[in-house]
Amino acid sequence: MPGWFEMKKSNSGQFFFTLKAANAEVILTSEMYVEKASAKGGIASVQKNSPKTERFAKIESKNGKFYFTLKAGNHQVIGNSQMYANGKSRDAGITSVKTNGKAKEIKDLT
């Protein structure tokens, strides 16, 4: 079973999406968008860019946790991962986004 996207509306009225793995775990969270159409464009960007290794930035935070960002071809951040305890777990998260980022299913929860 492949992953899927969930589109939601924040309390402030902005739109965002999450990418979920087949086990329903959130593996990527988008930035906030003013327009719903822009959030849909963000999903299309994940679908396009997630298979490309060079689009991922591996980062270690100041508190020693690890995370990654997925960037579009224009270097804009499309989404961020959760924080991981180590680099190996972060890398597994990247692999999961590569696998599930091509998902076609979008659950519109707005």
MODELLER restraints for C-alpha pairs under 7 A, 6 or more apart:
rsr = mdl.restraints
at = mdl.atoms
rsr.add(forms.Gaussian(group=physical.xy_distance, feature=features.Distance(at['CA:1:A'], at['CA:22:A']), mean=5.70, stdev=0.5))
rsr.add(forms.Gaussian(group=physical.xy_distance, feature=features.Distance(at['CA:2:A'], at['CA:21:A']), mean=6.95, stdev=0.5))
rsr.add(forms.Gaussian(group=physical.xy_distance, feature=features.Distance(at['CA:2:A'], at['CA:22:A']), mean=5.23, stdev=0.5))
rsr.add(forms.Gaussian(group=physical.xy_distance, feature=features.Distance(at['CA:2:A'], at['CA:100:A']), mean=6.17, stdev=0.5))
rsr.add(forms.Gaussian(group=physical.xy_distance, feature=features.Distance(at['CA:2:A'], at['CA:103:A']), mean=6.52, stdev=0.5))
rsr.add(forms.Gaussian(group=physical.xy_distance, feature=features.Distance(at['CA:3:A'], at['CA:20:A']), mean=5.37, stdev=0.5))
rsr.add(forms.Gaussian(group=physical.xy_distance, feature=features.Distance(at['CA:3:A'], at['CA:21:A']), mean=4.29, stdev=0.5))
rsr.add(forms.Gaussian(group=physical.xy_distance, feature=features.Distance(at['CA:3:A'], at['CA:22:A']), mean=4.41, stdev=0.5))
rsr.add(forms.Gaussian(group=physical.xy_distance, feature=features.Distance(at['CA:3:A'], at['CA:100:A']), mean=5.02, stdev=0.5))
rsr.add(forms.Gaussian(group=physical.xy_distance, feature=features.Distance(at['CA:3:A'], at['CA:103:A']), mean=5.86, stdev=0.5))
rsr.add(forms.Gaussian(group=physical.xy_distance, feature=features.Distance(at['CA:4:A'], at['CA:19:A']), mean=5.89, stdev=0.5))
rsr.add(forms.Gaussian(group=physical.xy_distance, feature=features.Distance(at['CA:4:A'], at['CA:20:A']), mean=5.42, stdev=0.5))
rsr.add(forms.Gaussian(group=physical.xy_distance, feature=features.Distance(at['CA:4:A'], at['CA:21:A']), mean=6.80, stdev=0.5))
rsr.add(forms.Gaussian(group=physical.xy_distance, feature=features.Distance(at['CA:4:A'], at['CA:103:A']), mean=5.41, stdev=0.5))
rsr.add(forms.Gaussian(group=physical.xy_distance, feature=features.Distance(at['CA:4:A'], at['CA:104:A']), mean=6.84, stdev=0.5))
rsr.add(forms.Gaussian(group=physical.xy_distance, feature=features.Distance(at['CA:4:A'], at['CA:105:A']), mean=5.09, stdev=0.5))
rsr.add(forms.Gaussian(group=physical.xy_distance, feature=features.Distance(at['CA:4:A'], at['CA:106:A']), mean=5.98, stdev=0.5))
rsr.add(forms.Gaussian(group=physical.xy_distance, feature=features.Distance(at['CA:5:A'], at['CA:17:A']), mean=6.58, stdev=0.5))
rsr.add(forms.Gaussian(group=physical.xy_distance, feature=features.Distance(at['CA:5:A'], at['CA:18:A']), mean=5.65, stdev=0.5))
rsr.add(forms.Gaussian(group=physical.xy_distance, feature=features.Distance(at['CA:5:A'], at['CA:19:A']), mean=4.54, stdev=0.5))
rsr.add(forms.Gaussian(group=physical.xy_distance, feature=features.Distance(at['CA:5:A'], at['CA:20:A']), mean=6.10, stdev=0.5))
rsr.add(forms.Gaussian(group=physical.xy_distance, feature=features.Distance(at['CA:5:A'], at['CA:105:A']), mean=6.23, stdev=0.5))
rsr.add(forms.Gaussian(group=physical.xy_distance, feature=features.Distance(at['CA:5:A'], at['CA:106:A']), mean=4.67, stdev=0.5))
rsr.add(forms.Gaussian(group=physical.xy_distance, feature=features.Distance(at['CA:5:A'], at['CA:107:A']), mean=6.08, stdev=0.5))
rsr.add(forms.Gaussian(group=physical.xy_distance, feature=features.Distance(at['CA:6:A'], at['CA:17:A']), mean=5.36, stdev=0.5))
rsr.add(forms.Gaussian(group=physical.xy_distance, feature=features.Distance(at['CA:6:A'], at['CA:18:A']), mean=5.34, stdev=0.5))
rsr.add(forms.Gaussian(group=physical.xy_distance, feature=features.Distance(at['CA:6:A'], at['CA:19:A']), mean=6.54, stdev=0.5))
rsr.add(forms.Gaussian(group=physical.xy_distance, feature=features.Distance(at['CA:6:A'], at['CA:106:A']), mean=5.69, stdev=0.5))
rsr.add(forms.Gaussian(group=physical.xy_distance, feature=features.Distance(at['CA:6:A'], at['CA:107:A']), mean=4.68, stdev=0.5))
rsr.add(forms.Gaussian(group=physical.xy_distance, feature=features.Distance(at['CA:6:A'], at['CA:108:A']), mean=5.94, stdev=0.5))
rsr.add(forms.Gaussian(group=physical.xy_distance, feature=features.Distance(at['CA:6:A'], at['CA:109:A']), mean=6.68, stdev=0.5))
rsr.add(forms.Gaussian(group=physical.xy_distance, feature=features.Distance(at['CA:7:A'], at['CA:16:A']), mean=5.84, stdev=0.5))
rsr.add(forms.Gaussian(group=physical.xy_distance, feature=features.Distance(at['CA:7:A'], at['CA:17:A']), mean=4.27, stdev=0.5))
rsr.add(forms.Gaussian(group=physical.xy_distance, feature=features.Distance(at['CA:7:A'], at['CA:18:A']), mean=6.68, stdev=0.5))
rsr.add(forms.Gaussian(group=physical.xy_distance, feature=features.Distance(at['CA:7:A'], at['CA:107:A']), mean=6.19, stdev=0.5))
rsr.add(forms.Gaussian(group=physical.xy_distance, feature=features.Distance(at['CA:7:A'], at['CA:108:A']), mean=4.89, stdev=0.5))
rsr.add(forms.Gaussian(group=physical.xy_distance, feature=features.Distance(at['CA:7:A'], at['CA:109:A']), mean=5.63, stdev=0.5))
rsr.add(forms.Gaussian(group=physical.xy_distance, feature=features.Distance(at['CA:7:A'], at['CA:110:A']), mean=6.52, stdev=0.5))
rsr.add(forms.Gaussian(group=physical.xy_distance, feature=features.Distance(at['CA:8:A'], at['CA:15:A']), mean=5.78, stdev=0.5))
rsr.add(forms.Gaussian(group=physical.xy_distance, feature=features.Distance(at['CA:8:A'], at['CA:16:A']), mean=5.55, stdev=0.5))
rsr.add(forms.Gaussian(group=physical.xy_distance, feature=features.Distance(at['CA:8:A'], at['CA:17:A']), mean=5.92, stdev=0.5))
rsr.add(forms.Gaussian(group=physical.xy_distance, feature=features.Distance(at['CA:8:A'], at['CA:108:A']), mean=6.70, stdev=0.5))
rsr.add(forms.Gaussian(group=physical.xy_distance, feature=features.Distance(at['CA:8:A'], at['CA:109:A']), mean=5.12, stdev=0.5))
rsr.add(forms.Gaussian(group=physical.xy_distance, feature=features.Distance(at['CA:8:A'], at['CA:110:A']), mean=4.82, stdev=0.5))
rsr.add(forms.Gaussian(group=physical.xy_distance, feature=features.Distance(at['CA:9:A'], at['CA:15:A']), mean=4.50, stdev=0.5))
rsr.add(forms.Gaussian(group=physical.xy_distance, feature=features.Distance(at['CA:9:A'], at['CA:16:A']), mean=6.36, stdev=0.5))
rsr.add(forms.Gaussian(group=physical.xy_distance, feature=features.Distance(at['CA:9:A'], at['CA:110:A']), mean=5.29, stdev=0.5))
rsr.add(forms.Gaussian(group=physical.xy_distance, feature=features.Distance(at['CA:14:A'], at['CA:32:A']), mean=5.97, stdev=0.5))
rsr.add(forms.Gaussian(group=physical.xy_distance, feature=features.Distance(at['CA:14:A'], at['CA:33:A']), mean=5.52, stdev=0.5))
rsr.add(forms.Gaussian(group=physical.xy_distance, feature=features.Distance(at['CA:14:A'], at['CA:34:A']), mean=4.97, stdev=0.5))
rsr.add(forms.Gaussian(group=physical.xy_distance, feature=features.Distance(at['CA:15:A'], at['CA:32:A']), mean=5.64, stdev=0.5))
rsr.add(forms.Gaussian(group=physical.xy_distance, feature=features.Distance(at['CA:15:A'], at['CA:33:A']), mean=4.99, stdev=0.5))
rsr.add(forms.Gaussian(group=physical.xy_distance, feature=features.Distance(at['CA:15:A'], at['CA:34:A']), mean=6.22, stdev=0.5))
rsr.add(forms.Gaussian(group=physical.xy_distance, feature=features.Distance(at['CA:15:A'], at['CA:35:A']), mean=6.66, stdev=0.5))
rsr.add(forms.Gaussian(group=physical.xy_distance, feature=features.Distance(at['CA:15:A'], at['CA:36:A']), mean=5.82, stdev=0.5))
rsr.add(forms.Gaussian(group=physical.xy_distance, feature=features.Distance(at['CA:15:A'], at['CA:39:A']), mean=6.26, stdev=0.5))
rsr.add(forms.Gaussian(group=physical.xy_distance, feature=features.Distance(at['CA:16:A'], at['CA:30:A']), mean=5.67, stdev=0.5))
rsr.add(forms.Gaussian(group=physical.xy_distance, feature=features.Distance(at['CA:16:A'], at['CA:31:A']), mean=6.23, stdev=0.5))
rsr.add(forms.Gaussian(group=physical.xy_distance, feature=features.Distance(at['CA:16:A'], at['CA:32:A']), mean=5.07, stdev=0.5))
rsr.add(forms.Gaussian(group=physical.xy_distance, feature=features.Distance(at['CA:16:A'], at['CA:33:A']), mean=6.13, stdev=0.5))
rsr.add(forms.Gaussian(group=physical.xy_distance, feature=features.Distance(at['CA:16:A'], at['CA:39:A']), mean=5.94, stdev=0.5))
rsr.add(forms.Gaussian(group=physical.xy_distance, feature=features.Distance(at['CA:17:A'], at['CA:29:A']), mean=6.09, stdev=0.5))
rsr.add(forms.Gaussian(group=physical.xy_distance, feature=features.Distance(at['CA:17:A'], at['CA:30:A']), mean=5.44, stdev=0.5))
rsr.add(forms.Gaussian(group=physical.xy_distance, feature=features.Distance(at['CA:17:A'], at['CA:39:A']), mean=6.90, stdev=0.5))
rsr.add(forms.Gaussian(group=physical.xy_distance, feature=features.Distance(at['CA:18:A'], at['CA:26:A']), mean=6.38, stdev=0.5))
rsr.add(forms.Gaussian(group=physical.xy_distance, feature=features.Distance(at['CA:18:A'], at['CA:28:A']), mean=5.58, stdev=0.5))
rsr.add(forms.Gaussian(group=physical.xy_distance, feature=features.Distance(at['CA:18:A'], at['CA:29:A']), mean=4.47, stdev=0.5))
rsr.add(forms.Gaussian(group=physical.xy_distance, feature=features.Distance(at['CA:18:A'], at['CA:30:A']), mean=6.20, stdev=0.5))
rsr.add(forms.Gaussian(group=physical.xy_distance, feature=features.Distance(at['CA:19:A'], at['CA:26:A']), mean=5.83, stdev=0.5))
rsr.add(forms.Gaussian(group=physical.xy_distance, feature=features.Distance(at['CA:19:A'], at['CA:27:A']), mean=5.75, stdev=0.5))
rsr.add(forms.Gaussian(group=physical.xy_distance, feature=features.Distance(at['CA:19:A'], at['CA:28:A']), mean=5.09, stdev=0.5))
rsr.add(forms.Gaussian(group=physical.xy_distance, feature=features.Distance(at['CA:19:A'], at['CA:29:A']), mean=6.53, stdev=0.5))
rsr.add(forms.Gaussian(group=physical.xy_distance, feature=features.Distance(at['CA:20:A'], at['CA:26:A']), mean=4.43, stdev=0.5))
rsr.add(forms.Gaussian(group=physical.xy_distance, feature=features.Distance(at['CA:20:A'], at['CA:27:A']), mean=5.61, stdev=0.5))
rsr.add(forms.Gaussian(group=physical.xy_distance, feature=features.Distance(at['CA:21:A'], at['CA:27:A']), mean=6.51, stdev=0.5))
rsr.add(forms.Gaussian(group=physical.xy_distance, feature=features.Distance(at['CA:21:A'], at['CA:100:A']), mean=6.13, stdev=0.5))
rsr.add(forms.Gaussian(group=physical.xy_distance, feature=features.Distance(at['CA:27:A'], at['CA:81:A']), mean=5.88, stdev=0.5))
rsr.add(forms.Gaussian(group=physical.xy_distance, feature=features.Distance(at['CA:27:A'], at['CA:82:A']), mean=6.97, stdev=0.5))
rsr.add(forms.Gaussian(group=physical.xy_distance, feature=features.Distance(at['CA:27:A'], at['CA:93:A']), mean=6.53, stdev=0.5))
rsr.add(forms.Gaussian(group=physical.xy_distance, feature=features.Distance(at['CA:27:A'], at['CA:97:A']), mean=6.55, stdev=0.5))
rsr.add(forms.Gaussian(group=physical.xy_distance, feature=features.Distance(at['CA:28:A'], at['CA:79:A']), mean=5.85, stdev=0.5))
rsr.add(forms.Gaussian(group=physical.xy_distance, feature=features.Distance(at['CA:28:A'], at['CA:80:A']), mean=5.45, stdev=0.5))
rsr.add(forms.Gaussian(group=physical.xy_distance, feature=features.Distance(at['CA:28:A'], at['CA:81:A']), mean=4.77, stdev=0.5))
rsr.add(forms.Gaussian(group=physical.xy_distance, feature=features.Distance(at['CA:29:A'], at['CA:79:A']), mean=5.15, stdev=0.5))
rsr.add(forms.Gaussian(group=physical.xy_distance, feature=features.Distance(at['CA:29:A'], at['CA:80:A']), mean=5.37, stdev=0.5))
rsr.add(forms.Gaussian(group=physical.xy_distance, feature=features.Distance(at['CA:29:A'], at['CA:81:A']), mean=6.36, stdev=0.5))
rsr.add(forms.Gaussian(group=physical.xy_distance, feature=features.Distance(at['CA:30:A'], at['CA:78:A']), mean=5.82, stdev=0.5))
rsr.add(forms.Gaussian(group=physical.xy_distance, feature=features.Distance(at['CA:30:A'], at['CA:79:A']), mean=4.11, stdev=0.5))
rsr.add(forms.Gaussian(group=physical.xy_distance, feature=features.Distance(at['CA:30:A'], at['CA:80:A']), mean=6.43, stdev=0.5))
rsr.add(forms.Gaussian(group=physical.xy_distance, feature=features.Distance(at['CA:31:A'], at['CA:78:A']), mean=6.60, stdev=0.5))
rsr.add(forms.Gaussian(group=physical.xy_distance, feature=features.Distance(at['CA:31:A'], at['CA:79:A']), mean=6.06, stdev=0.5))
rsr.add(forms.Gaussian(group=physical.xy_distance, feature=features.Distance(at['CA:33:A'], at['CA:39:A']), mean=5.82, stdev=0.5))
rsr.add(forms.Gaussian(group=physical.xy_distance, feature=features.Distance(at['CA:42:A'], at['CA:78:A']), mean=6.35, stdev=0.5))
rsr.add(forms.Gaussian(group=physical.xy_distance, feature=features.Distance(at['CA:45:A'], at['CA:72:A']), mean=6.63, stdev=0.5))
rsr.add(forms.Gaussian(group=physical.xy_distance, feature=features.Distance(at['CA:46:A'], at['CA:78:A']), mean=6.93, stdev=0.5))
rsr.add(forms.Gaussian(group=physical.xy_distance, feature=features.Distance(at['CA:46:A'], at['CA:101:A']), mean=5.99, stdev=0.5))
rsr.add(forms.Gaussian(group=physical.xy_distance, feature=features.Distance(at['CA:47:A'], at['CA:101:A']), mean=5.23, stdev=0.5))
rsr.add(forms.Gaussian(group=physical.xy_distance, feature=features.Distance(at['CA:47:A'], at['CA:102:A']), mean=4.58, stdev=0.5))
rsr.add(forms.Gaussian(group=physical.xy_distance, feature=features.Distance(at['CA:49:A'], at['CA:55:A']), mean=6.51, stdev=0.5))
rsr.add(forms.Gaussian(group=physical.xy_distance, feature=features.Distance(at['CA:49:A'], at['CA:72:A']), mean=6.23, stdev=0.5))
rsr.add(forms.Gaussian(group=physical.xy_distance, feature=features.Distance(at['CA:50:A'], at['CA:97:A']), mean=6.40, stdev=0.5))
rsr.add(forms.Gaussian(group=physical.xy_distance, feature=features.Distance(at['CA:50:A'], at['CA:98:A']), mean=4.99, stdev=0.5))
rsr.add(forms.Gaussian(group=physical.xy_distance, feature=features.Distance(at['CA:50:A'], at['CA:101:A']), mean=5.54, stdev=0.5))
rsr.add(forms.Gaussian(group=physical.xy_distance, feature=features.Distance(at['CA:51:A'], at['CA:98:A']), mean=4.86, stdev=0.5))
rsr.add(forms.Gaussian(group=physical.xy_distance, feature=features.Distance(at['CA:55:A'], at['CA:70:A']), mean=5.66, stdev=0.5))
rsr.add(forms.Gaussian(group=physical.xy_distance, feature=features.Distance(at['CA:55:A'], at['CA:71:A']), mean=5.12, stdev=0.5))
rsr.add(forms.Gaussian(group=physical.xy_distance, feature=features.Distance(at['CA:55:A'], at['CA:72:A']), mean=6.58, stdev=0.5))
rsr.add(forms.Gaussian(group=physical.xy_distance, feature=features.Distance(at['CA:56:A'], at['CA:68:A']), mean=6.56, stdev=0.5))
rsr.add(forms.Gaussian(group=physical.xy_distance, feature=features.Distance(at['CA:56:A'], at['CA:69:A']), mean=5.67, stdev=0.5))
rsr.add(forms.Gaussian(group=physical.xy_distance, feature=features.Distance(at['CA:56:A'], at['CA:70:A']), mean=4.70, stdev=0.5))
rsr.add(forms.Gaussian(group=physical.xy_distance, feature=features.Distance(at['CA:56:A'], at['CA:71:A']), mean=6.30, stdev=0.5))
rsr.add(forms.Gaussian(group=physical.xy_distance, feature=features.Distance(at['CA:57:A'], at['CA:68:A']), mean=5.40, stdev=0.5))
rsr.add(forms.Gaussian(group=physical.xy_distance, feature=features.Distance(at['CA:57:A'], at['CA:69:A']), mean=5.27, stdev=0.5))
rsr.add(forms.Gaussian(group=physical.xy_distance, feature=features.Distance(at['CA:57:A'], at['CA:70:A']), mean=6.56, stdev=0.5))
rsr.add(forms.Gaussian(group=physical.xy_distance, feature=features.Distance(at['CA:58:A'], at['CA:67:A']), mean=6.26, stdev=0.5))
rsr.add(forms.Gaussian(group=physical.xy_distance, feature=features.Distance(at['CA:58:A'], at['CA:68:A']), mean=4.62, stdev=0.5))
rsr.add(forms.Gaussian(group=physical.xy_distance, feature=features.Distance(at['CA:58:A'], at['CA:69:A']), mean=6.91, stdev=0.5))
rsr.add(forms.Gaussian(group=physical.xy_distance, feature=features.Distance(at['CA:59:A'], at['CA:66:A']), mean=5.85, stdev=0.5))
rsr.add(forms.Gaussian(group=physical.xy_distance, feature=features.Distance(at['CA:59:A'], at['CA:67:A']), mean=5.40, stdev=0.5))
rsr.add(forms.Gaussian(group=physical.xy_distance, feature=features.Distance(at['CA:59:A'], at['CA:68:A']), mean=5.58, stdev=0.5))
rsr.add(forms.Gaussian(group=physical.xy_distance, feature=features.Distance(at['CA:60:A'], at['CA:66:A']), mean=4.49, stdev=0.5))
rsr.add(forms.Gaussian(group=physical.xy_distance, feature=features.Distance(at['CA:60:A'], at['CA:67:A']), mean=6.38, stdev=0.5))
rsr.add(forms.Gaussian(group=physical.xy_distance, feature=features.Distance(at['CA:65:A'], at['CA:83:A']), mean=5.94, stdev=0.5))
rsr.add(forms.Gaussian(group=physical.xy_distance, feature=features.Distance(at['CA:65:A'], at['CA:84:A']), mean=5.67, stdev=0.5))
rsr.add(forms.Gaussian(group=physical.xy_distance, feature=features.Distance(at['CA:65:A'], at['CA:85:A']), mean=5.37, stdev=0.5))
rsr.add(forms.Gaussian(group=physical.xy_distance, feature=features.Distance(at['CA:65:A'], at['CA:86:A']), mean=6.58, stdev=0.5))
rsr.add(forms.Gaussian(group=physical.xy_distance, feature=features.Distance(at['CA:66:A'], at['CA:83:A']), mean=5.54, stdev=0.5))
rsr.add(forms.Gaussian(group=physical.xy_distance, feature=features.Distance(at['CA:66:A'], at['CA:84:A']), mean=4.92, stdev=0.5))
rsr.add(forms.Gaussian(group=physical.xy_distance, feature=features.Distance(at['CA:66:A'], at['CA:85:A']), mean=6.28, stdev=0.5))
rsr.add(forms.Gaussian(group=physical.xy_distance, feature=features.Distance(at['CA:66:A'], at['CA:86:A']), mean=5.88, stdev=0.5))
rsr.add(forms.Gaussian(group=physical.xy_distance, feature=features.Distance(at['CA:66:A'], at['CA:87:A']), mean=5.93, stdev=0.5))
rsr.add(forms.Gaussian(group=physical.xy_distance, feature=features.Distance(at['CA:66:A'], at['CA:90:A']), mean=6.21, stdev=0.5))
rsr.add(forms.Gaussian(group=physical.xy_distance, feature=features.Distance(at['CA:67:A'], at['CA:81:A']), mean=5.71, stdev=0.5))
rsr.add(forms.Gaussian(group=physical.xy_distance, feature=features.Distance(at['CA:67:A'], at['CA:82:A']), mean=6.18, stdev=0.5))
rsr.add(forms.Gaussian(group=physical.xy_distance, feature=features.Distance(at['CA:67:A'], at['CA:83:A']), mean=5.05, stdev=0.5))
rsr.add(forms.Gaussian(group=physical.xy_distance, feature=features.Distance(at['CA:67:A'], at['CA:84:A']), mean=6.01, stdev=0.5))
rsr.add(forms.Gaussian(group=physical.xy_distance, feature=features.Distance(at['CA:67:A'], at['CA:90:A']), mean=5.80, stdev=0.5))
rsr.add(forms.Gaussian(group=physical.xy_distance, feature=features.Distance(at['CA:68:A'], at['CA:80:A']), mean=6.01, stdev=0.5))
rsr.add(forms.Gaussian(group=physical.xy_distance, feature=features.Distance(at['CA:68:A'], at['CA:81:A']), mean=5.50, stdev=0.5))
rsr.add(forms.Gaussian(group=physical.xy_distance, feature=features.Distance(at['CA:69:A'], at['CA:77:A']), mean=6.51, stdev=0.5))
rsr.add(forms.Gaussian(group=physical.xy_distance, feature=features.Distance(at['CA:69:A'], at['CA:79:A']), mean=5.74, stdev=0.5))
rsr.add(forms.Gaussian(group=physical.xy_distance, feature=features.Distance(at['CA:69:A'], at['CA:80:A']), mean=4.50, stdev=0.5))
rsr.add(forms.Gaussian(group=physical.xy_distance, feature=features.Distance(at['CA:69:A'], at['CA:81:A']), mean=6.31, stdev=0.5))
rsr.add(forms.Gaussian(group=physical.xy_distance, feature=features.Distance(at['CA:70:A'], at['CA:77:A']), mean=5.86, stdev=0.5))
rsr.add(forms.Gaussian(group=physical.xy_distance, feature=features.Distance(at['CA:70:A'], at['CA:78:A']), mean=5.61, stdev=0.5))
rsr.add(forms.Gaussian(group=physical.xy_distance, feature=features.Distance(at['CA:70:A'], at['CA:79:A']), mean=5.40, stdev=0.5))
rsr.add(forms.Gaussian(group=physical.xy_distance, feature=features.Distance(at['CA:70:A'], at['CA:80:A']), mean=6.48, stdev=0.5))
rsr.add(forms.Gaussian(group=physical.xy_distance, feature=features.Distance(at['CA:71:A'], at['CA:77:A']), mean=4.35, stdev=0.5))
rsr.add(forms.Gaussian(group=physical.xy_distance, feature=features.Distance(at['CA:71:A'], at['CA:78:A']), mean=5.30, stdev=0.5))
rsr.add(forms.Gaussian(group=physical.xy_distance, feature=features.Distance(at['CA:72:A'], at['CA:78:A']), mean=6.38, stdev=0.5))
rsr.add(forms.Gaussian(group=physical.xy_distance, feature=features.Distance(at['CA:84:A'], at['CA:90:A']), mean=5.69, stdev=0.5))
